[in-house]
Amino acid sequence: MQLPIVILRSLPFRKLPGDRPALGVAVGIAFLLLASVLRWLLGGMSEGFGPMTFLPAILLAGLFGGIRIGLAFAAVCTFIAWVLFFPPYGTFTLATPHRISMLIFVLTASLELYVIWSLNVAIHALALSKERSNTLFRELQHRVANNLQFVSAVLWARRKALPPDSPGMEALDAARGRLQMMSRVHRRLHDPKSVEAPIDEYLRDLCTDLIQASDTPGVRLTVNADRVVLNLEALMSVSLIVAELVTNSLKHAFAGRVDGAITVSVGCSKGHCTLSVADDGPGMPASFDKHGTGSLGQGILQSLARQLRGTISYERDGGTVAKIDFPSDSRSAVPRKAGDG
């Protein structure tokens, strides 16, 4: 962020994108008139500090209109104070005490404008830095998604060279499926605003995308989630877990069916979060290994759960239910207040 500030400081009178000259002029005129009226209403009581009533006008004009508007109002206020605020009125003659008052006024106004200018430059530099970070983030996500698609295309090319229904073809199909799933997750995380979005909205969009891309687009989706926001690292792990579990349900739970139901739930309380994905399929087979050592997919889920510093478990309750318990500390989930968002 230092470079933009250096560039902006080399152009002290440059108009910044956040400057609103019309608003600065309007606010400055309003407070200038208010200060003038106050000066004449106070009469002799304002002698010596009368020009100070102009400081809010200079401050607000510079804050809203930019440094050029602020300097213009400072010059106008200095002229009015010099000529009309000290006897003999209507002249440029000042007694020594009044000269000291004017000097203090000019120095205070100058300090105000410098602070406002520095603040506006810093705000603009932060905006430039944020825009640059967002651009780099989007470029990174775009490159990752492209690389995943490239690897998927390579696997597809290798698949076509294998005999039909061979173990190698099945392995390549499984690998391509996971790459496509990861690509969808990365596309969902393409926008940095995903980190700030409530988890229920994000998961609903992700799961809807997976269902529509499957062979069972008629599956009903229900998402029940507390209003929490996950940081990027936790959101990535949760996204991959949910995508893997939903993909498994779409592949195995609804075989021979054209419809079904998947429920995704997220609940957080007292420093603890529980993520669950349930379907209304036939349930887990008797040979299913609940410890995750029986298949590549289960091993991936165990690894992703460990990234959240959590554990994964399975239940059979009218179908298959997978639950991931993980801590909701500052590195993973932050509860969102009812009035937020």
C-alpha positions, 0 to 999 in steps of 0.5 A: 500500500506504500506505493499508491500513497507515495504516488498520491503524495507527489500530487497533493492537489489531485482530485481523488475518486472519493471527492464530491466537490458539489457536496463539499461546496454545499456543506461548506457554504451552509456552515460558513453562513452559520458561522457568520450568523453566530459571529454577529449574534454574539457581537462583542463576546466573540472578539478574539475567537470569532474566526474559529467558528469557520473551522467546521466549514473548512473541515467539512468542505475539505472532507467531502469536497477534497483538498482543493475545495477545502483550500478554497474555503480556507482562503474565503474564510480567512478573507472574511474573518480578516475584513469583517470580524475585527475592528475597524470593520471593512478594512485590512487593519489588525491590532496585534492581538487580532493578528495573533488570533488570525495567525492561530486561525490560519495555522489551525485551518492548515493543520485541519486540511493536512489531516483531511488530505492525509486521511483521504489519501490513505482511504484512497490507497486502501481502496486501491490496495483492496481492488488489487488484492481482489483482482489477484485473488480472482486471477489465482482462482481462475488459474486454479480452475483452468489447471483443474480443467486441463488435468481433467481433460488429460485424464479424459484423453487417457481414459479413451485409450483404456478398455471399456469397464476396466479398473483403470477407466473406473479410476480415471472416471473417479479422479475426473469426477473429483477434479470437476467437483473441486473446479465447481468449488473453486468457481464458487470461491471465485468471488472474495465476497463468498468469505463474507456471505452467510454459510447457508446461502453459500452451501445452497448455491454449491449444492444446487449446482452439484444436483443440477449437474448430476443424473438426478436433477429432481433431488430436493435440497434443504439447507438449515444453517445458523448465521455464521461466516467462515474464513477462507481456509475453513470455507474451502474445507467445508465446501469440499466436504459437503461437495464430496458427501453430496456427490456420494449421495447423488451417486449411490443413494438414488440409484434407480430413482428419479427423485430424493432428498438431501439435507445439509445442516450447520449449527454452531454454539458454545465454541462448537460447530456441527456440519451434517449431510443426510439423504433418504437413500437405502443407508450404508451397506453392512460392509461400510467402514465408518473409520474411513479406511475403506476407500479413497473418498473416505480417506479424503473426508477424514483428511478434510475433517482434520484440516478443520481440527474436527472429526467425522462420524456416520449414522443410519437414520432413514438413510445415510447421515454424515456429521463433522464436528469441529471447533468454531474458534477465530480460525474457522467460524464467526457467529453473525449477529441477527442484524448483520447482512 
